[in-house]
Amino acid sequence: MSFALLFSGQGTQHPEMLSWLTDDEIVQAMCSGLGIPDWRSAVADPAWVERNANAQTLLTGLALSAWRHIAPAVPSPSGIAGYSVGELAAFCAAGVYDPECALGLSRHRAGAMDRCAERMPGGLLAVTGLASDAIDRLCTRTGVTVAIRNGPSGVVLGGPHARLARAEHDATELGARCTRLRVGIASHTPWMREAADDFLRTLSGIPFDTPRIALFGNAIDRVHDEVDAKRALSAQIASTVRWDECMENIHARHVSCVLEIGPGQALARMWNERYPDVPARSCDEFRSVAGVAKWVRTACGS
């Protein structure tokens, strides 16, 4: 019996998240890199926490600290994937690099994306309730692209603000439910191509290890080696996050349960809607590491 790890992306961070998390060297290094004395106080400021450079480092550091607390109390996972920036923590958890490297990469990634966004401001729009052919026509008509595929009727669209506003209007007229995400960048779209190339240059000078655990990418399927890892991390910045396929790949490993690492419960909810026979929960739902570990062991039958 086994379980899988999913690492959260941006947009669900909040001051009360991971209430059981205590500061360790990862959190301290994260705070030092962000220039803040206390991350919970910083997160209480919406303007601070929604800034891309802050959010990417914050989520990477907190996810890795949370997993460091949980890992000794649970079996080794049989599969790992990360959602958008969650890939930085996921690749670390799979043994590709260490937490210090992950935090450094989060700063490089955010910087490259912010520089791109200065030249072409944009955003992301979650759309649910439209069939895939209707989404295709909407993208063609308004000039946006699919940034994230979550499922058959749930996508995130990305593009420059004017195009995104038109897409939101047209989708709403078609009966879709639309939500602007708390991200000020057209992530995972062609408008981030320069950022992807920039990040790949950064990655080229860093040694990576082969994943020790089955690792699945947003832009490619299984990540087998250093070449795959660098290609996956850079490519997803400017191409569609195929989260639906990530979930399929994890499910194909016949796991008994899924644990989301990070704030909120977005990934656990998506999983439970798609695979109700395999329970998923977020570590943010629990009040202690012991509670997380007990659920994982019980769900895995261990």
Disulfide bonds with the S-S distance in Angstrom:
none
